Amino acid sequence: MSWNYQFTATLDNASIVDAFSVQPSVYGILSSYDYEEHGFSFLPQETLVSNTIYTVTISTSLKSNGGTPLSVPYVITFRTEE
């Protein structure tokens, strides 16, 4: 199952890799998912560890095609089931 992130501006695709992180680290594939490049997805390529807290961060190094950075980091935390 992929994790999808949507934004109002067209993204600078090169900035996505630097801006996106998961802790603890999860190997996966990042890709733009719409024609106008307003969003991207992350598809984990490994099974998440059960009963573990994960934190996904999209940092302010994410930029629009016009060079405007994300104003504040986006952080989401979740726990996997046992």
C-alpha positions in Angstrom: 0.0 0.0 0.0 1.4 3.4 -1.0 1.4 6.5 1.1 0.2 9.5 -0.9 0.8 13.2 -0.3 -1.0 16.0 -2.3 -0.1 19.7 -2.5 -1.6 22.7 -4.1 1.5 23.8 -6.0 3.4 21.9 -8.7 6.4 20.3 -7.0 10.1 20.5 -7.8 10.5 16.7 -8.1 14.2 16.9 -7.3 13.4 18.3 -3.8 11.1 15.4 -2.9 14.0 13.0 -2.2 15.7 15.4 0.2 12.5 16.4 2.0 11.0 13.0 2.6 12.1 10.7 5.5 10.7 7.9 7.6 12.1 6.9 11.0 12.9 4.1 11.7 14.1 3.9 8.2 12.0 2.1 5.6 13.2 1.1 2.2 10.8 2.2 -0.5 10.1 3.9 -3.8 9.2 7.6 -4.1 7.4 8.8 -7.3 5.2 11.6 -8.6 1.7 10.3 -9.1 -0.3 12.9 -11.0 0.2 14.5 -14.4 0.5 18.0 -13.0 3.0 16.8 -10.3 1.1 18.2 -7.4 1.8 15.1 -5.3 4.0 12.1 -4.7 3.7 8.7 -3.2 5.9 6.4 -1.2 5.6 2.7 -1.6 7.4 0.7 1.1 9.3 -2.3 -0.3 9.6 -4.0 3.1 7.2 -5.1 5.8 6.8 -2.6 8.6 7.8 -3.9 12.0 4.8 -4.7 14.2 4.1 -2.6 17.3 6.5 0.1 16.2 6.1 3.9 16.1 7.0 5.4 12.7 7.5 9.1 12.0 7.1 10.4 8.5 8.6 13.9 7.9 8.3 16.1 4.8 10.8 18.9 5.6 10.9 22.5 4.4 13.4 21.5 1.8 10.4 20.4 -0.3 9.9 23.2 -2.9 7.4 24.2 -5.6 8.6 24.5 -9.2 8.8 28.2 -8.5 11.3 27.6 -5.6 8.9 28.3 -2.7 9.7 26.0 0.2 7.1 24.2 2.3 6.4 26.8 5.1 6.5 24.3 8.0 7.6 20.7 8.2 4.7 18.1 7.9 5.1 15.4 10.5 2.9 12.4 11.0 3.4 9.6 13.6 1.7 6.2 13.7 2.1 2.9 15.4 1.8 -0.4 13.6 -0.4 -3.1 15.0 1.0 -6.2 16.8 
